[in-house]
Amino acid sequence: MDNTPADIKNLNPEYRARINRVLDYIEKNIDHEFNLDELAQISFFSKFHFHRIFTSVMNETLFDFIQRTRAEKAAYLLLADMTKPVTAIAYDCGFSSPSLFNRTFKKYFFISPSQWRKNKSNRSQEDSNLNQTGSNKGQAKFFSPVHVEYAENTIRWRFSMNTQQQTVEVKDLPEMTVAYVRNIGPYIGNPALFEKLFGKLCSWAGPRNLIGEDAKFIIVYHDNPDITEEDKQRISVSLVVPASTVVSGETGKMTIASGKYAISRFRLSGSEFQEAWSWVYGTWLPQSG
């Protein structure tokens, strides 16, 4: 076990990587009942030092992070699957009882889970109506004729977005191991941040011969920006690597689960990302079935 440095506000990259490893474990096992011994062991710190360092890095205690992450994941799932019972979502997110879920959810969102689902559902319907009819305030109209193709375990949709044809494919992808560098805090509209993160990752991966012609870079957005506060949003700029890759320093390693993924391709300027995300989630997803 390492000792905490005198000034834990200036943590070395290895310490931050250890905390990232704990964050990855919590995120992957959000329905699990965690304890301090278990998480400290993953971090390779003593319990006392782990708790201090975690709070320093995250600006919230371990308990607060776990409860907030569970509540935010539940907030997303309540909208992602409108037919799933609220109680089932509570257990999926690691809450031990419906009453605890309700208390925790109200702490962060000020309303009950059921009311959250109802309010957002009503809002989504209003937005859908606006998208179909437009508005006198200049809201963009999405005219989306749909063409669906089926081929070799792939479903492909073709839509039009602002007169341009866009394609979305749903594919089964294998599990991927990625090396990453992570940022916690605001990122929207900050291309310099992404340039910095890619620079760090490539500086680490290049000397290790991990960047070839078929290199695959992935940015993982761990939090929904419509739910999580800006200063707590996590992104990981990642590179697909062999599972046996050894990481060190600020670079971490995690797996991206296998399964069905929606893939849409765009050519974008730095100011057009939000429109693309809104189209995928606001137009394609509701119409995709």
N, C-alpha and C positions, 0 to 999 in steps of 0.2 A: 504494500500500500504506500502511495506517495503522500508526502506531507503537503499541506496547503501553503502556497507562497505567501509572503508577508502581505502583499497587496493583491487580493484575489480579483480586483477589478481589472488588472492587467494580466489576464490568464494567457499562458502560452498556448499555441495551436493544439498541442496534444490534449490539453485539458478540455478545450472546447470540443474536440473530436470525441472525447469520452462522454460528454454530456449529449452530443448528437446521437451517439450509440444508444443511450437511454431513451431519447425521444423516439427513435426509430422503433425500439422495442415496445414502448407504450402504444404508439400508433398502430403497430401490427397486432397488438393483443389488447385492444381497448375494452373488450368484454371481460378481461381478466381482473381478479382482485389482487392488486399489487400490495407489496409491503416494502418497507425501507431496506431491509436486509437484502432482498432480492435485487432491487434496483442499484443499491450500492455495489453489490458484487459485479453487476454488469459494467459499472463504471470503473471498477478497480480502485475505488476510493474507500476509505473508512466511512462508516455511516455519518459521523459528525462532519467530516470534510466534504462528503458528497452533498449533503443538504446545503451547506454554506455555498459551495461552488455552483450548484444548480440555481439557487436563488440569485446569485450574482450574474450568471449568464442570462437567465430568463426574466429577471425582474419580477418574479413571482415565485411563491413557494412551490415545492413539488406537489403538495396536495391541491393547491389552487390550479396548477397547470392541468393536472389529471381531471379535476372536476370541470374546468372550463372546456377542455378538449372534448370530454364526453358530451357536455351540453351542446356544443357547437356541431358535433357530428350528428347528434340527435335532431337538431334543428334542420340540418340538411336532409336527413333521412325522412323526416316527417313530410317533406315536400317531394322527395324523389320517389317514394312509394306511398301514394295517398290511400291505398287499400290496406296497408299493414297496420295492425292495431297499435295504438300508442304504447301500451304495456310491453308489447313484443320489442318495439324499438328501444324502450328503456333498458330491457335486459340485454339486448344486443350491444348497447353502449356501456355496459358494465355497472348499471345502477342496480342495487340490491333489492329495491322495492319501488313501487309506483309513487309512494308518498315522498321518498327521497328524490326521485326524478322530478316531481312537480316542484319541490322546494328549490332544488338546484337550478332548474330551468328558469323559474321566476326570478332567481337572483341575477341571472345574466340577461334575460330578455323581458322581464317585468310582466309577462303574461304566462298563462298556462300553456303547455304543449298543444292541447286541443285548440285553444284560441289562436295560437301561432299558425297552425295548419289551416284553420278556417280563414284567417285574415289574408294569408299569402295566397290561398287558393282563389279568393275573391279578387285579389289584386292581379293575379295571373290572367284571370278571365277578362278583366278590364283591359289589360295590356294587349291581350290577343285581339279584342274587339278593335282597339286603336290601330293595331298593325294591319287589320283587314280593311279599315275604313279611312285611315289617316286621321289627322286632326288639324284644326285651324291654327295650331301653334307650330306647325312645320314638322311634326313627328314623321320619321321615315316610314314609308309604306313598303311592306314586303309582299310581293306577288310571287307565290311559290308553287307553280305547277310542279308536280312530282312525277318522276320516271324512275321505276325500280327495276334493277337487273339482278339476276342470281347466277353465280358461277363459282364452282369449286370452293364451297364453304365460305363464300364471301357474298354479302349483300351490299349492293351499291345504289345509293340514291343520287339523283341529279335534281338540283333546285336552281332557281335563279335568285340571285341576291343583288339588288340594285342594278338590274339588267345584265349582270355577269353570271355565267353558269358556274356553279360550285358543285363539287362532288364529295359525298361522304360515303366511306366504306366501313362496314363492320366486319372485322376479322378476328379470328382466334390467334392470339399471339402467345409465344412461349414465355416462361419465366426468364427474366433478364437480371443479371447482376450488374450493378453500376457503381462506379466510383464517383464521389460528389464533393463539392464544396457548397456550403450552406450560408444563407443570409436570413436574419430575423429582423424584420422591420419593413417599412414602405418600399415598394419596388415599382409600382405602376408609374409610367412616364419617366423612368430613370434609366435610359440606355447606358449611361456611364457605369452604373452598378453591374449590369449584365456583362459589359465589356471587362470589368474588373474580375468578376467571378470566372468567366471563361478563361481569362488570362491566367488566373491562379491554377485552374484545373489543367490547362494545356501545359503550363510550365512544369507541373508534376508529371503528367502523362507522357509528354514528349520524350524525355530521356529514358523512359521505360518502354519505348517502342509500342505504345498502346494506341497511337493515332495513325491508322493506315488509311488507304483509299476508301474502305468500307466502314470507317468510323461512324458510330451513331451517337449523337448527342441528344440528351433528353432533359428538359426542364420539368421538375416535379413541383407542382404547386400543392402544398400540404393543406392549405386552408382556403376556405371559400371567402373571397374578398367582400362578398355581400353580407357575411356573417361575422368574420373575425376582424377585430380592430387592427388598423394598419401597423401599429408598432409591434404586434404579435404575429404577423403573417410570416410564414416560413416558405422559402423556396430553396430548392437544391438543383444547381446546375450540374448535370451528370453526364458520364460517358460509359457506354456499355463496355464491360471488361470481362475477361475470363473469371469464372467463379473462384479460382485459386489465387487471384491477384491479392497481394499484400499491400495494405494502405498504411500510411503513417502521417504524422503531423496533423494538419488541418483537414486533410482529405479523409473522408469516411467511405464506407461501403455498405450497400443495402441491396435488397432484391425487390424487383417489381413483379408482382404476381402475374401468373398466366391467366388468360381468360379472354373474353370478348371485349374489343376496343373499337371505338368509333374513331376513324381517321379522316380528317379533312385537310386539304392542302390549299394554302393561300400564298399569294405574293403581297407582302404588306410593307408599308412604311411604319415608322415608329409610332405614329399617331392612329393607326388603323387596327391595332390589336383588339381593342375593346369592341369595335363593331363586329369583328370576326367571332369573338367569343359570344357576343350577344346573339349573333345569327345561329351559331351552332346550338346554343342552349335554349334560345327563345323561339326559334323558328324550326330548325331541323328536329330537335329532340321531341317536342310535343307532337310533331306530325309523323314521327318514325314508327310509332307503334311499339 
